[in-house]
Amino acid sequence: MPIEILMPSTGGDMTEGNIARWAVKPGDAIRKDAVLLEIETDKALVEVPAPGDGVLATILAPDGAERVKAGAVIGLIAVAGEDPGALRVAEPAKVAATGGAPRADVGTAAVRAPEAAPAASRVAASPLARRIASMRQIDLATVPGSGPNGRIVKVDVEKAAARAPTPAAAPAAAPTAVAAATPSPGSGERAAGSIVPHTAMRRAIAQRLTQSKQSIPHFYLTIDCDVGALVALRAALEAQAGFKPSINDFLVRAVALALKEVPGINASWGDDAVQRHAVVDVSVAVATPGGLVTPIVRDADAKSLRTISAEIRSLAERARAGPLKAHEIQGGSFTISNLGMAGIREFSAIVNPPQSCILAVGASEQRAVVRDGALAIATLMTCTLSADHRLVDGVLGAEFLAALRRLVEAPLSLLA
């Protein structure tokens, strides 16, 4: 029996995704756990490992296939003793005949022989880079990649576009972003802009956050933290150890320790019960060209500040440049969203279900304060906790923020 390659689910709320790129082609030898393809989900680009050894017999959902249901069969691997060529002919009909919603979406997908794949599909490039290249009519095969393993990313295509000469007028190809017709002078019509199709990530972000606001009773608690000592400690670490963690690195460590002190926050709501998490996994919001992703620092309470800093930097760089692995975005028990670097003083974030809370972090800035009846200057940072009121009460949220502030304002405790 051949091994079925299934469209994976990267979380309980993922129901569909797009095929970004196959890393192999029919006829290639496959090793278990090697990267087979990249999919675009609601959370990130994700690498899909091979489920077993063999030869890739057929691809049922080619590069660019959209809204493929989680659990659908997207390819077949011939195992020892099987003829991949025979499977390439016979299996599509078998898959189509199995019925059921998960497989219906790919049952009629075109089956590509190796020679049928377009040249651009064999080039390692992010989905966003492919869309921009298509819109600007750039051949990806001519673009050098600066991402991991030579992967072409957005900036590479933009540089190639800037170098390209302005083409002579020609009939317009159908672009990914459908531009509205430009009215002729004096026609009295106004330009209507352009229509940009949704990506799987953007569509699912919209669905998930709409559901969050409609189904989760949010409430908000705000606190100011004096980060003067933390800023001074950062400078001392840089001068003495050559290590300069970001304020966000300190916050991940502080949040993790505060969650250990106030475990009622480290929980998720369920229809029948509240799940108290045994581990502290902190999600960190990262802005990418395709949308917001939340890679996870696992067991953050048990890791040093230096380890947390290195992990966050690696996760953020890889999230912006290309795919993350499924386990790097699955789960998480609490999220931090920091817009301080953008100069935002204060904001309220939307809870990322099934988590119970998200912390919105503003900029660190000098403000006037009153101390002992006199005006003084302090470096303050405003943090707002958005909480699910079904399992987090006001007092519990206040206890968490009090623990967080105490840790942030005594930053030497975060080095232990």
C-alpha positions in Angstrom: 0.0 0.0 0.0 1.3 3.4 -0.9 1.8 6.0 1.9 -0.7 8.8 1.7 0.6 12.4 2.1 -2.1 14.3 4.0 -2.6 18.0 4.2 -1.6 18.6 7.8 -3.4 20.6 10.5 -1.0 22.9 12.4 -3.6 23.5 15.2 -7.1 22.7 16.3 -8.6 25.7 14.5 -6.9 25.1 11.1 -9.3 23.6 8.5 -7.6 24.4 5.2 -4.4 25.8 3.7 -2.6 26.5 0.5 0.2 24.5 -1.2 3.1 26.9 -1.4 5.8 24.7 -2.9 6.7 21.1 -3.3 10.4 20.5 -2.5 10.4 17.2 -4.5 8.9 16.0 -7.7 7.4 12.6 -8.8 10.1 10.0 -9.2 12.3 11.5 -6.4 13.5 9.2 -3.6 12.0 10.2 -0.3 13.4 9.8 3.2 11.2 9.8 6.3 11.1 13.3 8.0 12.8 15.0 5.0 11.0 18.2 3.9 8.4 17.3 1.3 6.7 20.6 0.7 5.7 24.0 2.2 2.2 24.9 3.0 0.7 28.3 3.8 -1.7 28.2 6.8 -3.5 30.8 8.8 -0.4 31.2 11.0 2.7 30.9 8.9 4.6 29.1 6.1 5.1 25.5 7.4 7.4 22.8 6.3 5.8 19.3 5.9 8.0 16.3 6.6 7.7 13.0 4.7 5.7 10.4 6.6 7.8 7.5 5.4 10.6 6.2 3.0 9.9 5.5 -0.6 9.5 7.2 -4.0 7.1 10.1 -4.6 4.6 8.6 -7.0 2.2 11.4 -7.6 1.2 14.9 -6.6 -2.6 15.5 -6.3 -2.4 19.2 -5.1 0.2 21.1 -7.1 2.1 24.3 -6.2 -0.4 27.1 -5.8 -3.4 24.9 -4.9 -5.6 26.9 -2.6 -8.0 26.1 0.3 -7.0 22.4 0.5 -8.8 20.9 3.5 -6.8 19.6 6.4 -6.6 15.8 6.2 -7.0 15.7 2.4 -4.7 13.4 0.4 -2.3 15.7 -1.5 0.2 13.0 -2.7 1.3 9.4 -2.7 4.6 7.7 -1.8 5.3 4.3 -3.4 7.0 2.0 -0.9 9.5 -0.8 -1.6 8.1 -3.2 -4.2 5.5 -0.8 -5.7 5.7 0.7 -9.2 5.5 4.5 -8.8 4.5 4.8 -12.5 1.5 2.6 -12.0 0.4 4.5 -9.0 0.7 7.8 -10.9 -1.9 6.5 -13.3 -4.2 4.5 -11.0 -4.3 6.3 -7.7 -6.0 9.6 -8.6 -9.2 7.8 -9.6 -9.0 5.8 -6.4 -8.6 8.9 -4.3 -11.5 10.6 -6.1 -13.7 7.7 -5.4 -13.2 7.5 -1.7 -15.7 10.3 -1.0 -15.8 12.4 2.1 -15.2 16.1 2.6 -11.5 15.9 3.4 -10.5 14.3 0.1 -13.1 15.9 -2.2 -11.0 19.1 -2.7 -8.0 17.2 -4.1 -9.8 14.3 -5.9 -10.0 16.3 -9.1 -6.6 18.1 -8.8 -4.4 17.9 -11.8 -1.7 15.2 -11.5 1.7 16.6 -12.6 4.4 14.5 -14.2 7.9 15.8 -13.4 8.2 17.4 -16.9 4.9 19.3 -16.5 6.1 21.5 -13.6 6.8 25.1 -14.6 10.3 26.2 -14.1 9.4 28.9 -11.6 7.7 26.3 -9.3 11.0 24.5 -8.9 12.7 27.7 -7.6 12.7 28.1 -3.8 10.7 31.2 -3.1 8.2 32.4 -0.6 4.5 32.6 -1.7 4.7 36.4 -1.3 7.7 36.6 -3.5 6.0 34.4 -6.1 2.9 36.7 -6.1 5.0 39.9 -6.5 7.1 38.2 -9.3 3.8 37.3 -11.1 2.4 40.8 -10.8 5.7 42.4 -12.1 6.3 39.7 -14.7 9.7 38.7 -13.2 11.2 35.3 -14.0 12.1 33.9 -10.6 14.8 31.7 -12.2 16.8 34.9 -12.7 16.5 36.2 -9.2 19.2 35.4 -6.6 17.8 34.5 -3.2 19.0 35.9 0.1 16.8 33.8 2.4 17.7 30.5 4.1 19.3 28.0 1.7 19.1 30.6 -1.1 15.3 31.0 -0.8 13.9 34.0 -2.7 12.0 36.4 -0.5 10.1 39.6 -1.0 13.1 41.9 -0.9 14.9 39.9 -3.6 12.0 40.3 -6.0 11.7 44.0 -5.3 15.5 44.5 -6.0 15.1 42.6 -9.2 12.1 44.7 -10.2 14.1 47.9 -9.5 17.0 46.7 -11.8 14.7 45.6 -14.6 14.3 48.0 -17.5 10.8 49.5 -18.1 9.1 47.2 -20.6 7.6 48.4 -23.8 3.8 48.6 -23.9 2.3 45.1 -24.4 -1.1 43.4 -23.8 -1.4 43.1 -20.0 -1.3 39.6 -18.5 -3.8 38.7 -15.8 -2.1 39.7 -12.6 -2.6 38.3 -9.1 -3.7 41.8 -7.9 -6.5 42.7 -10.4 -6.0 46.4 -11.3 -9.1 48.4 -12.1 -9.3 50.1 -15.5 -7.8 53.6 -15.6 -10.3 56.0 -17.0 -9.4 58.1 -20.0 -9.1 61.9 -19.4 -12.4 63.6 -19.4 -14.4 60.4 -19.1 -15.8 61.5 -15.8 -15.0 58.2 -14.1 -12.7 57.7 -11.1 -10.0 55.1 -10.8 -11.2 52.3 -8.5 -7.8 51.1 -7.3 -7.0 47.3 -7.3 -8.3 44.1 -5.9 -5.8 41.9 -4.0 -7.0 38.3 -3.4 -6.8 37.0 0.2 -4.0 34.6 1.1 -4.9 31.6 3.2 -3.1 33.3 6.2 -5.0 36.6 5.9 -8.4 34.9 5.4 -7.9 32.7 8.5 -6.5 35.5 10.6 -9.7 37.5 9.8 -11.9 34.5 10.6 -10.1 33.6 13.9 -10.0 37.2 15.2 -13.6 37.9 14.3 -14.6 34.7 16.1 -12.5 35.7 19.1 -14.1 39.1 19.5 -17.6 37.7 18.9 -17.4 34.7 21.2 -14.9 35.7 23.9 -16.0 38.2 26.5 -12.9 40.4 26.6 -11.9 42.7 29.4 -8.8 44.9 29.8 -6.4 45.8 32.6 -3.7 48.3 32.2 -0.6 48.9 34.3 2.6 51.1 34.0 6.0 49.5 34.7 9.0 51.5 35.6 11.7 50.1 33.3 14.5 52.4 34.3 16.5 49.7 36.1 15.8 47.3 33.2 17.2 49.8 30.6 20.3 50.3 32.8 20.8 46.5 33.1 20.6 46.1 29.3 23.4 48.7 28.9 25.5 47.0 31.6 25.1 43.6 30.0 26.2 45.0 26.6 29.2 46.8 28.0 30.4 43.9 30.2 29.3 40.8 28.4 28.6 41.9 24.8 25.0 40.7 25.2 22.2 43.2 24.7 18.8 41.5 25.0 15.7 43.4 23.8 13.1 44.6 26.2 10.8 42.0 24.7 13.3 39.3 25.7 13.1 40.5 29.3 9.3 40.5 29.0 9.1 36.9 27.8 11.1 35.8 30.8 9.1 38.0 33.2 5.7 36.8 31.8 6.9 33.1 32.1 7.8 33.6 35.7 4.6 35.5 36.4 2.6 32.6 34.9 4.3 30.2 37.3 3.3 32.5 40.2 -0.3 32.9 39.0 -1.1 29.7 37.2 -4.8 30.5 36.8 -3.8 32.7 33.8 -1.9 29.8 32.2 -5.2 28.1 31.1 -7.7 27.7 28.3 -11.5 27.6 28.3 -13.2 24.5 27.1 -16.9 23.7 26.7 -16.8 21.2 29.6 -13.8 22.3 31.6 -10.9 24.7 32.0 -7.6 23.3 30.9 -4.7 24.2 33.2 -1.5 24.0 31.3 1.4 22.1 32.8 4.0 24.0 30.8 4.7 27.6 30.1 4.9 28.2 26.4 4.9 31.9 25.4 3.9 33.0 21.9 5.6 36.1 20.5 3.7 38.1 17.9 6.0 38.7 14.8 4.9 40.9 11.8 5.8 39.3 8.5 4.9 40.4 4.9 2.1 37.9 4.8 0.6 38.8 8.2 1.1 38.3 11.9 2.5 35.0 13.1 3.1 33.8 16.7 6.1 31.5 17.0 6.5 30.0 20.5 9.2 29.9 23.1 8.7 26.5 24.7 9.2 26.1 28.5 10.1 29.8 28.8 10.1 29.7 32.6 13.0 27.2 32.5 15.2 29.0 30.0 17.8 31.7 30.6 17.4 35.2 29.3 20.3 34.6 26.8 18.6 31.4 25.5 15.2 33.2 25.2 16.9 36.0 23.3 18.6 33.7 20.8 15.4 31.7 20.2 13.2 34.7 19.6 15.7 36.2 17.2 16.0 33.0 15.2 12.2 32.4 15.1 11.5 36.0 14.0 14.1 35.9 11.3 12.9 32.6 9.9 9.3 33.6 10.2 9.9 36.7 8.0 12.2 34.9 5.5 10.4 31.6 5.0 8.7 28.6 6.6 8.6 27.6 10.2 8.2 24.1 11.4 4.7 23.1 12.6 5.8 22.5 16.2 7.2 26.1 16.3 3.7 27.6 15.9 1.4 25.0 17.4 0.0 25.6 20.9 1.3 28.4 23.2 -0.4 29.3 26.5 0.0 33.1 26.5 0.9 35.7 23.8 2.9 38.9 23.9 2.3 41.6 21.3 4.8 44.4 21.4 4.4 47.6 19.4 6.7 49.7 21.5 9.4 49.7 18.7 6.8 51.4 16.5 6.3 54.2 19.0 2.8 53.0 20.1 2.3 54.1 23.7 -0.7 51.9 24.6 -3.1 49.5 22.8 -5.4 46.6 23.4 -4.9 43.3 21.6 -7.4 40.5 20.7 -7.1 37.3 22.6 -5.7 34.5 20.5 -7.9 31.4 21.2 -7.7 29.0 22.8 -5.4 31.1 25.0 -7.0 33.1 27.8 -4.9 36.2 27.7 -2.6 38.4 25.5 -0.3 41.2 26.7 -0.1 44.4 24.7 3.2 46.2 25.3 3.8 49.9 24.5 6.9 52.0 24.1 9.3 52.7 26.9 9.4 56.5 27.4 10.2 59.1 29.9 7.2 60.6 31.6 6.6 62.9 34.5 5.6 61.2 37.7 4.9 62.3 41.3 7.1 60.7 44.0 7.0 61.7 47.6 5.0 64.8 46.7 7.4 66.0 44.1 7.6 65.8 40.3 10.2 63.4 38.9 11.1 61.8 35.6 10.7 58.0 35.1 11.0 55.6 32.2 7.6 53.9 32.0 6.1 51.2 29.8 2.4 50.6 29.6 1.2 47.0 29.4 -2.5 46.1 28.8 -3.8 42.6 29.5 -6.7 41.4 27.4 -8.4 38.6 29.2 -11.1 36.0 28.6 -13.6 36.8 31.4 -15.0 33.3 31.3 -12.1 32.0 33.2 -10.1 35.1 34.3 -11.6 37.4 36.8 -10.5 41.0 37.5 -8.6 40.1 40.7 -6.8 37.2 39.0 -5.7 39.5 36.1 -4.6 42.1 38.6 -2.5 39.6 40.5 -0.8 38.5 37.3 0.0 42.1 36.3 1.3 42.9 39.8 3.7 39.9 39.6 4.8 41.0 36.2 5.5 44.5 37.3 7.5 43.4 40.3 9.7 41.2 38.1 10.2 43.8 35.4 11.1 46.5 38.0 13.6 44.1 39.6 15.3 42.9 36.4 18.2 41.1 38.2 15.6 38.5 39.2 15.2 37.7 35.5 18.9 36.7 35.1 18.6 33.9 37.6 
